[in-house]
Amino acid sequence: MTNGSSQQKKVLAPMVRIGTLPMRLLALEYGADLVYSEEIIDRNFLDCYIHDNEKYSIKEWISNKTQLSFFSTCVKERDRLVVQLGTSNANYAWKAAEKIVPFCRGIDVNMGCPLDYSTKGGMGSALLKTPEIASDIIKTLRRNLPSEYSVTAKIRLFPVLQDSIDFVHMLANSGADAVAIHARQVHERAKDKANWNQLAQIATHLSNIPLLGNGDIFSSQDMQQMKEQTGISQWMIARMAQWNVSIFQGTLDSIHNVIVRYVKLAQDTNTYYGLAKYCLQQMIKYQKWTKTEFASKINHSQCWKDLEDSLVFVPPHP
Ligand SMILES: Cc1cc2nc3c(=O)[nH]c(=O)nc-3n(C[C@H](O)[C@H](O)[C@H](O)COP(=O)(O)O)c2cc1C
């Protein structure tokens, strides 16, 4: 069984606060084929300017209102970066896409976020209930973007299988180049097992559009297992990449190396230290290091120098 494109791809999933430039670059260094940005709400792009930060060789999108950077990228990821938009309006989505397309390879629309802040504005999983708006957004992006840029969507499962199939079918007919399916329903959380059986059935019905399989991939074995069970060989990985992004190279690298490389990339890309601190805290939790001196140093850090100094306390390899 194969779905659409049988070419294997490992993809960094969109993750708020995690999927910023240094994590994306590290994912690529460890072998990811594609990296999704965290979700960015379309309106941010409508009221911003692009700062060419020559010191760091990056471009930064700065809000006119706050003068803070809400997105950054660099040439190294240009051909492998998909920017995910939070949107409920085709016109805004296109205006936002216009501000970013020269610097990425595609635009994705978040149609799966279950959180109130997203759904209240008609974004995220609210789009699963408004297929005409979802279709309008995809059609508008596809119509306006040059064909070398991909237009994709990331969805969740519907309670009824046929509804998932119909929705993906609608996206394909609207011009989507691929659809990522997070194999959980909107009300389900990370502790609920991802439903690969449904993925398999959707893939069987939809051979005309590439599908990315997402949910509960924690190892290379899981990727092979998903391929065998569903025919899908484009794997989108979120939490395991958050915990140890070397998942993309197959065998995990030591978390010590991952941490050192992440911190270096974060510093080299003008990343706010608080954001790097947050990412390190997620890695620490997964290692069950919360009671170590390293964790304490990270938790108390207040600047880049503190974070850097704490690296000597990373526990040794087990
Ligand atoms: C910290 C975090 C942030 C996330 N942010 C986004 C997001 O911005 N957009 C999105 O579509 N999904 C987001 N997700 C969902 C993931 O992309 C993914 O669908 C989900 O975690 C299931 O994949 P996994 O089992 O590999 O973790 C987020 C997940 C996590 C853990």
The ligand as an SDF file (V2000), in Angstrom:
LIG
                    3D

 31 33  0  0  0  0  0  0  0  0999 V2000
    4.3080   22.2300   22.0290 C   0  0  0  0  0  0  0  0  0  0  0  0
    3.3800   21.9410   20.8870 C   0  0  0  0  0  0  0  0  0  0  0  0
    2.9660   22.9660   20.0590 C   0  0  0  0  0  0  0  0  0  0  0  0
    2.1250   22.7140   18.9600 C   0  0  0  0  0  0  0  0  0  0  0  0
    1.8090   23.7360   18.1060 N   0  0  0  0  0  0  0  0  0  0  0  0
    1.1330   23.4540   16.9470 C   0  0  0  0  0  0  0  0  0  0  0  0
    0.9640   24.4420   15.9340 C   0  0  0  0  0  0  0  0  0  0  0  0
    1.4470   25.5870   16.0370 O   0  0  0  0  0  0  0  0  0  0  0  0
    0.2590   24.0950   14.8310 N   0  0  0  0  0  0  0  0  0  0  0  0
   -0.2610   22.8370   14.6430 C   0  0  0  0  0  0  0  0  0  0  0  0
   -0.8870   22.5660   13.6130 O   0  0  0  0  0  0  0  0  0  0  0  0
   -0.0920   21.8810   15.5820 N   0  0  0  0  0  0  0  0  0  0  0  0
    0.6050   22.1480   16.7070 C   0  0  0  0  0  0  0  0  0  0  0  0
    0.8450   21.1480   17.6130 N   0  0  0  0  0  0  0  0  0  0  0  0
    0.3890   19.7800   17.3120 C   0  0  0  0  0  0  0  0  0  0  0  0
    1.5090   18.9730   16.6520 C   0  0  0  0  0  0  0  0  0  0  0  0
    1.9320   19.5630   15.4280 O   0  0  0  0  0  0  0  0  0  0  0  0
    1.0890   17.5120   16.3990 C   0  0  0  0  0  0  0  0  0  0  0  0
   -0.0300   17.5210   15.5440 O   0  0  0  0  0  0  0  0  0  0  0  0
    0.7260   16.7500   17.6630 C   0  0  0  0  0  0  0  0  0  0  0  0
    1.6100   17.0320   18.7270 O   0  0  0  0  0  0  0  0  0  0  0  0
    0.7270   15.2450   17.4060 C   0  0  0  0  0  0  0  0  0  0  0  0
    1.9970   14.7980   16.9810 O   0  0  0  0  0  0  0  0  0  0  0  0
    2.9840   13.9770   17.9730 P   0  0  0  0  0  0  0  0  0  0  0  0
    2.2080   12.7750   18.4370 O   0  0  0  0  0  0  0  0  0  0  0  0
    4.1830   13.6430   17.1180 O   0  0  0  0  0  0  0  0  0  0  0  0
    3.3010   14.8820   19.1210 O   0  0  0  0  0  0  0  0  0  0  0  0
    1.6600   21.3920   18.7200 C   0  0  0  0  0  0  0  0  0  0  0  0
    2.0710   20.3600   19.5780 C   0  0  0  0  0  0  0  0  0  0  0  0
    2.9270   20.6090   20.6300 C   0  0  0  0  0  0  0  0  0  0  0  0
    3.3740   19.4640   21.5120 C   0  0  0  0  0  0  0  0  0  0  0  0
  1  2  1  0
  2  3  1  0
  2 30  2  0
  3  4  2  0
  4  5  1  0
  4 28  1  0
  5  6  2  0
  6  7  1  0
  6 13  1  0
  7  8  2  0
  7  9  1  0
  9 10  1  0
 10 11  2  0
 10 12  1  0
 12 13  2  0
 13 14  1  0
 14 15  1  0
 14 28  1  0
 15 16  1  0
 16 17  1  0
 16 18  1  0
 18 19  1  0
 18 20  1  0
 20 21  1  0
 20 22  1  0
 22 23  1  0
 23 24  1  0
 24 25  2  0
 24 26  1  0
 24 27  1  0
 28 29  2  0
 29 30  1  0
 30 31  1  0
M  END
$$$$
